[in-house]
């Protein structure tokens, strides 16, 4: 997909846009077509970045699991069936 990063020269709003063919994108904030295309760096996946991403995902999943257990416990304490 041809995704590009732009900065509006009128309002300085930065955004990403999908551009197909000769289509001219417009700033979603002010509607101006006076845009400056930014250089987008490719995402690099290495064993160290993969490891960091997996560790962050595990921490997030653990926190969400603890929140679910807490919410279930609160529900059980407050609702008698």
C-alpha positions as CSV (number, residue, x, y, z in Angstrom):
1,X,0.0,0.0,0.0
2,X,1.4,3.5,-0.9
3,X,1.2,5.1,2.6
4,X,3.0,8.4,3.0
5,X,3.7,10.7,5.9
6,X,2.8,14.4,5.3
7,X,3.1,17.7,7.1
8,X,0.7,20.5,6.2
9,X,2.6,23.7,5.4
10,X,-0.5,25.7,6.4
11,X,-1.2,24.4,9.9
12,X,1.8,22.2,10.6
13,X,-0.5,19.1,11.2
14,X,1.4,15.8,10.5
15,X,-0.6,12.8,9.3
16,X,-0.4,9.6,7.2
17,X,-2.3,9.2,4.0
18,X,-2.9,6.5,1.5
19,X,-2.2,7.9,-2.0
20,X,-3.2,6.1,-5.1
21,X,-2.2,7.1,-8.6
22,X,-2.3,10.9,-9.3
23,X,-4.6,11.5,-6.3
24,X,-3.7,14.6,-4.3
25,X,-4.2,14.3,-0.5
26,X,-5.6,17.1,1.6
27,X,-4.8,17.9,5.2
28,X,-7.5,16.4,7.5
29,X,-7.2,19.3,9.9
30,X,-7.6,22.3,7.6
31,X,-8.3,20.9,4.2
32,X,-5.2,22.4,2.5
33,X,-3.4,20.6,-0.3
34,X,-0.2,22.4,0.5
35,X,1.6,19.4,1.9
36,X,5.2,18.4,2.4
37,X,6.0,14.7,2.0
38,X,8.2,13.4,4.8
39,X,10.8,10.7,4.6
40,X,9.4,7.5,6.2
41,X,11.9,5.0,7.6
42,X,11.2,1.3,7.1
43,X,10.5,-0.8,10.2
44,X,13.4,-3.0,11.0
45,X,12.8,-6.3,12.7
46,X,15.8,-7.9,14.4
47,X,16.1,-10.5,17.1
48,X,16.6,-7.8,19.7
49,X,13.6,-5.7,18.7
50,X,11.5,-8.9,18.4
51,X,12.6,-9.8,21.9
52,X,11.7,-6.4,23.3
53,X,8.3,-6.5,21.6
54,X,7.6,-9.9,22.9
55,X,8.6,-8.9,26.5
56,X,6.3,-5.8,26.2
57,X,3.4,-7.9,24.9
58,X,3.9,-10.4,27.8
59,X,3.8,-7.6,30.4
60,X,0.7,-6.1,28.8
61,X,-1.0,-9.5,28.7
62,X,-0.1,-10.2,32.3
63,X,-1.5,-6.8,33.4
64,X,-4.7,-7.3,31.4
65,X,-5.1,-10.8,33.0
66,X,-4.7,-9.3,36.5
67,X,-7.3,-6.7,35.7
68,X,-9.7,-9.3,34.4
69,X,-9.3,-11.4,37.6
70,X,-9.8,-8.3,39.7
71,X,-12.9,-7.3,37.8
72,X,-14.3,-10.8,38.0
73,X,-13.7,-10.9,41.8
74,X,-15.4,-7.5,42.2
75,X,-18.4,-8.8,40.2
76,X,-18.6,-11.9,42.3
77,X,-18.4,-9.9,45.6
78,X,-21.1,-7.5,44.5
79,X,-23.6,-9.8,42.9
80,X,-25.4,-12.6,44.8
81,X,-27.0,-15.3,42.6
